[in-house]
Amino acid sequence: MTDESTVPAPALRISLRERAPEFYRSLLDASRAAIAGLADPVVTELVNLRASQVNGCAFCLDKHASDARAKGEQEHRLDTLAAWRETPYFTARERAALALTESVTLVAETRVPDAVFDEAAKHFSETELAHLIALICAINALNRVGVTSRLTPAPKR
């Protein structure tokens, strides 16, 4: 017999939105500024999703998967994003952004090798690259807030 009921999400530990609103707004503003400067909605959502996968942030995964779908992202790309290197679905520019995302997200392990940075620099102008790095930093900060506070997505109806 299969139990079809869902398991409740963990309880929220603390709301930074309520308890540190200036800081929380600043993180969101930083993310918006990076997105505006990069001006590439597809890469933006892929980066946000991939960092959130690596960091295990359920709230951000739910939000950015929904945002990506709303922007027309294809399901097969979302379904295989965690294994992007093994698929033919991503462009060289997207692959460079994803490699940089993983490297920056895991910076203590990777130290962001020159080869990863240089590949991204081939596909993005200096201004775009600066905003891409800012976006990666912003989503990582937001992931850390989400995971630490146990921010969870709203139940779907």
Secondary structure, DSSP 8 states (H G I E B T S, - for coil): ---------------HHHHSHHHHHHHHHHHHHHHHHH--HHHHHHHHHHHHHHHT-HHHHHHHHHHHHHTT--HHHHHTGGGGGG-S-S-HHHHHHHHHHHHHHTHHHH---HHHHHHHHHHS-HHHHHHHHHHHHHHHHHHHHHHHHT-------
